[in-house]
Amino acid sequence: MIKSMTGFGRCEIQKDSRKFTVELKSVNHRYLDVNIRMPKKLNFFETAIRSLLKTYANRGKIDIFITYEDLSQTQAAVKYNAVLAGEYLKYLKQMEEEFGLENDVRVSTLSRYPEVFTMEEQSEDEEELWNGLKEALAGAFTQFVETRKTEGENLKKDILSKLDLLSEQIGFIEERSPQIVAEYRAKLEDKMKELLADTQIEESRIAAEVILFADKICTDEEVVRLKSHISHMRNTLEEQDEIGRKLDFIAQEMNREANTILSKANDIEVSDCAISLKTEIEKIREQIQNIE
């Protein structure tokens, strides 16, 4: 199924005392460009997160935002450094003796000395941490892919409608081309009659001029190739693989044929139609830029 490169996903998971929230959004990009913002505690899993994402997306500029909360009461523990407290006391007594000062140190005072009491964060079970995070990631990535598919279907419908319009315009050019030659012949005959008066007009000369003109404005090859490109694009839109680059290449070829038709046009109606062709093809290319 065709997928857009624009998408959004969010998932919140709470497992035991751990709460994970994952949000991601993306826009179009030539390659897969991933930016991850998460707590330092989860940095260890960055490579695993990127590997997991690659199973869900191949292209796009994707921003991932991860938050983590530990709701347990054992997030950190107080650590008492008895050796350091003893050192403080020893030197305080030494100061008392050396300077004849009253030693008024109390427990509450000593406890505030640097590093006597420290907060030590409890170690996490990495496997349990990853399992919870992975579940939240999978939920967000799945929703992300669904929004991309929905947007992709909208892009597909829009491109198909534009291809229908291109086919109509090409049909007009095919129908109009013989008329242009016939009109040119009629104008040429009228002009020669006007200039030569009663002198007999050589049919062979008129035929030769008409042939040269018809060859100059002939767009049969371009029309055939343009039809082939339209058919190719329709078939490509039904493919399941990554098709964005392929569609862009086809659109470039379509634009080349439209340019040739415009350069050969010697009729205002065909010129207008060729300009419309180029306009619609450019719109198609803009839409294709959003397809993965």
Secondary structure, 3 states (H helix, E strand, C coil): CCCECCEEEEEEEEECCEEEEEEEEEECCCCEEEEEECCHHHHHHHHHHHHHHCCCCCCEEEEEEEEEEECCCCCEEEEECHHHHHHHHHHHHHHHHHHCCCCCCCHHHHCCCCCCEEEEECCCCHHHHHHHHHHHHHHHHHHHHHHHHHHHHHHHHHHHHHHHHHHHHHHHHHHHHHHHHHHHHHHHHHHHHHHHCCCCCCHHHHHHHHHHHHHHHCCHHHHHHHHHHHHHHHHHCCCCCCCHHHHHHHHHHHHHHHHHHHHHCCCHHHHHHHHHHHHHHHHHHHHHCCEC
